[in-house]
Amino acid sequence: MPGLNYTWASEFILIGFSTFPQQLLPVFFLLFLLMYLFTLLGNLLIMATIWGERSLHTPMYLFLCALSISEILYTLAIIPRMLADLLSAHRSIAFLACASQMFFSFTFGFTHSLLLTVMGYDRFVAICHPLRYNVLMSPRGCACLVAWSWAGGLAVGLVVTTSIFHLTFCGPNEIQHFLCHVPPLLKLACGNNVPTTALGVGLVCITALLGCFLLILLSYAFIVAAILRIPSAEGRHKAFSTCASHLIVVIVHYGFASVIYLKPKGPHSQEGDTLMATTYTVLTPFLSPIIFSLRNKELKNAMKKTFLRKFYSSST
């Protein structure tokens, strides 16, 4: 288009928190820092417990360990930068740093969704096909499922990041967010291929997320049907308790995602959109280790045993 000012953006300005009163930013910093540290500590504790307790060397807990790794890496890609910007007057991010943040956040975010799907399949096999469990969930099979989850997350991260950062950015370089996210970056892009890119990226993300969600729903449809066929109430409760924590995490994960990405179109304040986005990037990872630790009796007992063992060995 003639007269349009095309520029190569060497950096972007993240203005997600710039509209908030300055006196609130240190409060946000302290709150998010404490939640982030708890998220790291909780996931590291889960990983250490599973690694150190041989009774937990089963597919369900190995998948949980992989999930904790993806959660740590996902928050590492977003939250430290967000915390630094909360106390900074100049919230700029270099072009390559912005692309890297988008790549890692999408890679680890979609790996997380795929691992939740694999964990749903694991519960389906354990409850619906218990006699074939050791065959279907062999060590090699579990390793392949984890590897495919990481490969799928990596593929989505590559596709989304290369599609967005092959666009030309023109005009202002201010991103209406606290991280390098697709919708605000698309608003800064110009050229005839922007609508096609937006449609392609949207289809990839929606297909991947919706596919994971539908597979989880299908797994739980079979699980519920199998549980209802168990004659005793104690047996039904025991079967359901093995997948309760996973089901709660799935509800939290997709519940917050739907609030953010499926909210009705209309006028929204910048502050409201920013706070809604923090629920998915900060609150969801914060809740995940709490749910798995409190709802899983076997993991909780192993944590207590590991902690007490370390405490007594250090005291003696």
C-alpha positions as CSV (number, residue, x, y, z in Angstrom):
1,M,0.0,0.0,0.0
2,P,1.5,3.4,-1.0
3,G,2.3,5.8,1.8
4,L,2.4,3.1,4.5
5,N,5.4,3.3,6.8
6,Y,7.0,-0.1,6.9
7,T,9.7,-0.5,9.6
8,W,11.9,-3.3,10.9
9,A,11.2,-3.5,14.6
10,S,14.4,-4.0,16.5
11,E,12.5,-4.1,19.8
12,F,9.0,-4.0,21.2
13,I,7.5,-2.2,24.2
14,L,5.4,-4.4,26.6
15,I,2.7,-2.2,28.0
16,G,0.6,-4.8,29.8
17,F,1.1,-3.3,33.2
18,S,1.8,0.3,32.3
19,T,-1.9,1.3,32.7
20,F,-2.0,0.2,36.4
21,P,-1.3,2.8,39.2
22,Q,2.5,2.7,39.9
23,Q,1.9,2.0,43.6
24,L,0.2,-1.3,42.7
25,L,3.1,-2.7,40.8
26,P,5.3,-3.6,43.8
27,V,2.3,-5.4,45.3
28,F,1.9,-7.4,42.1
29,F,5.6,-8.1,42.0
30,L,5.6,-9.5,45.5
31,L,2.4,-11.6,44.9
32,F,3.6,-13.0,41.6
33,L,7.1,-13.7,42.9
34,L,5.8,-15.7,45.9
35,M,3.4,-17.6,43.6
36,Y,6.3,-18.3,41.1
37,L,8.7,-19.5,43.9
38,F,5.9,-21.7,45.3
39,T,5.3,-23.1,41.8
40,L,9.0,-23.9,41.3
41,L,9.3,-25.4,44.8
42,G,6.1,-27.5,44.5
43,N,7.1,-29.0,41.1
44,L,10.7,-29.6,42.2
45,L,9.4,-31.3,45.3
46,I,7.2,-33.6,43.2
47,M,10.0,-34.4,40.9
48,A,12.4,-35.2,43.8
49,T,9.8,-37.3,45.6
50,I,9.1,-39.4,42.4
51,W,12.8,-39.7,41.6
52,G,13.7,-40.8,45.2
53,E,10.7,-43.1,45.9
54,R,11.0,-46.4,44.0
55,S,7.3,-47.2,44.7
56,L,6.4,-44.2,42.5
57,H,8.4,-45.4,39.5
58,T,5.1,-46.1,37.6
59,P,3.8,-44.6,34.4
60,M,1.3,-42.3,36.1
61,Y,4.0,-40.7,38.3
62,L,6.6,-40.6,35.5
63,F,4.1,-38.7,33.4
64,L,3.5,-36.4,36.4
65,C,7.3,-35.8,36.6
66,A,7.4,-34.9,32.9
67,L,4.4,-32.5,33.5
68,S,6.2,-30.8,36.3
69,I,9.3,-30.3,34.0
70,S,7.1,-28.7,31.3
71,E,5.4,-26.5,33.9
72,I,8.7,-25.2,35.3
73,L,10.0,-24.5,31.8
74,Y,6.7,-22.8,30.8
75,T,6.8,-20.4,33.8
76,L,10.5,-19.8,33.3
77,A,9.8,-18.6,29.8
78,I,7.3,-16.0,31.0
79,I,7.3,-15.0,34.7
80,P,10.9,-13.8,35.3
81,R,10.6,-11.4,32.4
82,M,7.2,-10.2,33.7
83,L,8.6,-9.7,37.2
84,A,11.5,-7.6,35.9
85,D,9.1,-5.5,33.9
86,L,6.9,-4.8,36.9
87,L,9.8,-2.9,38.6
88,S,11.2,-1.4,35.4
89,A,10.3,2.0,33.8
90,H,11.4,0.9,30.3
91,R,9.7,-2.4,29.4
92,S,11.3,-3.1,26.1
93,I,12.1,-6.5,24.7
94,A,14.4,-7.2,21.8
95,F,13.0,-8.7,18.6
96,L,14.9,-12.0,19.0
97,A,14.0,-12.1,22.7
98,C,10.4,-11.6,21.8
99,A,10.5,-14.5,19.3
100,S,12.3,-16.7,21.8
101,Q,9.7,-16.0,24.5
102,M,6.9,-16.9,22.1
103,F,8.6,-20.0,20.9
104,F,9.3,-21.4,24.4
105,S,5.9,-20.4,25.8
106,F,4.0,-22.1,23.0
107,T,6.4,-25.2,23.0
108,F,6.1,-25.8,26.7
109,G,2.4,-24.8,26.9
110,F,1.3,-27.2,24.3
111,T,3.6,-29.9,25.6
112,H,1.8,-29.4,28.9
113,S,-1.6,-30.0,27.2
114,L,-0.3,-33.1,25.4
115,L,1.1,-34.6,28.6
116,L,-2.3,-34.0,30.3
117,T,-3.8,-35.9,27.4
118,V,-1.3,-38.8,27.8
119,M,-2.1,-38.9,31.5
120,G,-5.8,-39.2,30.7
121,Y,-5.0,-42.1,28.4
122,D,-2.9,-43.7,31.2
123,R,-5.9,-43.6,33.5
124,F,-8.2,-45.0,30.8
125,V,-5.9,-48.0,30.3
126,A,-5.5,-48.5,34.1
127,I,-9.3,-48.5,34.7
128,C,-10.7,-49.9,31.5
129,H,-8.0,-52.4,30.6
130,P,-6.2,-53.3,33.8
131,L,-5.0,-56.7,32.6
132,R,-3.3,-55.2,29.6
133,Y,-1.9,-52.2,31.5
134,N,1.7,-53.5,31.8
135,V,1.8,-54.3,28.1
136,L,0.2,-51.1,26.8
137,M,2.1,-48.8,29.3
138,S,5.5,-50.5,29.1
139,P,8.6,-48.3,29.8
140,R,9.3,-48.0,26.1
141,G,5.7,-47.1,25.4
142,C,5.7,-44.5,28.1
143,A,9.0,-43.0,26.8
144,C,7.5,-42.8,23.3
145,L,4.3,-41.0,24.6
146,V,6.4,-38.4,26.5
147,A,8.7,-38.0,23.5
148,W,5.8,-37.5,21.1
149,S,4.3,-34.9,23.6
150,W,7.5,-32.9,23.5
151,A,7.8,-33.3,19.8
152,G,4.2,-32.1,19.3
153,G,4.8,-29.0,21.5
154,L,8.0,-28.2,19.7
155,A,6.2,-28.5,16.3
156,V,3.4,-26.1,17.4
157,G,6.0,-23.7,18.9
158,L,8.0,-23.7,15.6
159,V,5.0,-23.2,13.4
160,V,3.4,-20.4,15.4
161,T,6.7,-18.5,16.0
162,T,8.0,-18.7,12.4
163,S,4.6,-17.7,11.0
164,I,4.3,-14.7,13.2
165,F,7.9,-13.4,12.9
166,H,8.0,-13.8,9.2
167,L,5.4,-10.9,9.1
168,T,6.4,-7.3,8.6
169,F,5.7,-5.0,11.5
170,C,5.0,-1.4,10.9
171,G,3.9,1.7,12.9
172,P,4.1,1.6,16.7
173,N,6.0,-1.2,18.4
174,E,3.9,-1.3,21.6
175,I,2.5,-4.7,22.5
176,Q,-0.7,-4.5,24.4
177,H,0.3,-7.4,26.7
178,F,3.0,-8.3,29.3
179,L,4.4,-11.0,27.0
180,C,5.0,-11.6,23.3
181,H,1.6,-13.1,22.5
182,V,0.0,-13.7,19.1
183,P,-3.1,-11.4,19.0
184,P,-1.3,-8.2,20.1
185,L,1.6,-8.9,17.7
186,L,-0.9,-9.5,14.8
187,K,-2.2,-6.0,15.5
188,L,1.2,-4.5,14.8
189,A,1.8,-6.5,11.6
190,C,1.0,-5.2,8.1
191,G,0.8,-6.7,4.6
192,N,-1.6,-8.7,2.6
193,N,-0.6,-12.0,4.2
194,V,-1.6,-11.0,7.8
195,P,-5.2,-12.4,7.6
196,T,-4.0,-15.7,6.1
197,T,-1.3,-16.0,8.8
198,A,-3.8,-15.2,11.6
199,L,-6.2,-17.8,10.2
200,G,-3.5,-20.5,9.9
201,V,-2.0,-19.9,13.4
202,G,-5.5,-19.9,14.9
203,L,-6.4,-23.1,13.2
204,V,-3.2,-24.8,14.4
205,C,-3.7,-23.7,18.0
206,I,-7.4,-24.5,18.1
207,T,-7.0,-27.9,16.5
208,A,-4.2,-28.8,18.9
209,L,-6.0,-27.6,22.0
210,L,-9.4,-28.9,21.0
211,G,-8.0,-32.2,19.9
212,C,-6.3,-32.7,23.3
213,F,-9.5,-31.7,25.1
214,L,-11.7,-34.0,23.1
215,L,-9.3,-37.0,23.7
216,I,-9.4,-36.3,27.4
217,L,-13.2,-36.1,27.3
218,L,-13.3,-39.4,25.4
219,S,-11.0,-41.1,27.9
220,Y,-13.1,-40.0,30.8
221,A,-16.3,-41.0,29.1
222,F,-15.0,-44.6,29.0
223,I,-13.6,-44.2,32.6
224,V,-16.9,-43.1,34.0
225,A,-18.7,-45.9,32.2
226,A,-16.2,-48.5,33.6
227,I,-16.5,-47.0,37.1
228,L,-20.3,-47.2,37.1
229,R,-20.1,-50.9,36.3
230,I,-18.1,-51.6,39.5
231,P,-20.6,-53.1,42.0
232,S,-19.2,-51.8,45.3
233,A,-19.2,-48.2,46.3
234,E,-15.7,-48.6,47.8
235,G,-14.4,-49.9,44.5
236,R,-15.9,-47.0,42.6
237,H,-14.4,-44.5,45.0
238,K,-11.0,-46.2,44.8
239,A,-11.1,-46.2,41.0
240,F,-12.2,-42.6,40.8
241,S,-9.6,-41.4,43.4
242,T,-6.8,-42.5,41.1
243,C,-7.8,-39.9,38.5
244,A,-9.4,-37.2,40.6
245,S,-6.3,-35.0,40.8
246,H,-5.7,-35.2,37.0
247,L,-9.3,-34.4,36.3
248,I,-9.2,-31.3,38.6
249,V,-6.0,-30.0,36.9
250,V,-7.6,-30.5,33.5
251,I,-10.7,-28.5,34.5
252,V,-8.5,-25.7,35.9
253,H,-6.2,-25.7,32.9
254,Y,-9.0,-25.6,30.2
255,G,-11.3,-23.5,32.4
256,F,-8.9,-20.6,32.7
257,A,-7.9,-21.0,29.1
258,S,-11.5,-20.8,27.9
259,V,-12.1,-17.7,30.1
260,I,-9.2,-15.9,28.4
261,Y,-9.5,-17.1,24.8
262,L,-13.2,-17.6,24.4
263,K,-14.4,-14.4,26.2
264,P,-17.1,-12.5,24.2
265,K,-16.0,-9.8,21.9
266,G,-16.6,-6.3,23.1
267,P,-15.0,-3.4,24.9
268,H,-12.5,-4.6,27.5
269,S,-10.2,-2.5,29.7
270,Q,-6.5,-3.1,29.3
271,E,-6.3,-3.8,33.1
272,G,-9.0,-6.4,32.9
273,D,-7.4,-8.2,30.0
274,T,-4.0,-8.2,31.7
275,L,-5.3,-9.6,35.0
276,M,-7.3,-12.3,33.1
277,A,-4.1,-13.3,31.3
278,T,-2.2,-13.7,34.6
279,T,-4.7,-16.3,35.7
280,Y,-3.4,-18.7,33.0
281,T,0.3,-17.8,33.2
282,V,0.7,-17.5,36.9
283,L,-2.3,-18.9,38.8
284,T,-2.8,-22.2,36.8
285,P,0.9,-23.3,37.3
286,F,0.6,-22.3,41.0
287,L,-2.5,-24.5,41.6
288,S,-1.3,-27.6,39.7
289,P,1.3,-28.9,42.2
290,I,-1.1,-28.1,45.1
291,I,-3.8,-30.2,43.5
292,F,-1.6,-33.1,42.7
293,S,0.0,-33.0,46.2
294,L,-3.2,-32.7,48.2
295,R,-5.5,-35.0,46.1
296,N,-3.0,-37.8,45.6
297,K,-2.7,-39.8,48.9
298,E,0.2,-42.0,47.6
299,L,2.2,-38.9,46.5
300,K,1.4,-37.0,49.7
301,N,2.5,-39.9,51.9
302,A,5.7,-40.3,49.9
303,M,6.5,-36.6,50.3
304,K,6.0,-36.8,54.1
305,K,8.2,-39.9,54.2
306,T,10.9,-38.3,52.1
307,F,10.8,-35.0,54.1
308,L,11.0,-36.8,57.4
309,R,13.8,-39.0,56.2
310,K,15.8,-36.0,55.2
311,F,15.0,-34.2,58.4
312,Y,16.1,-37.0,60.7
313,S,19.2,-37.7,58.7
314,S,20.3,-34.0,58.9
315,S,19.5,-33.8,62.6
316,T,21.5,-36.9,63.4
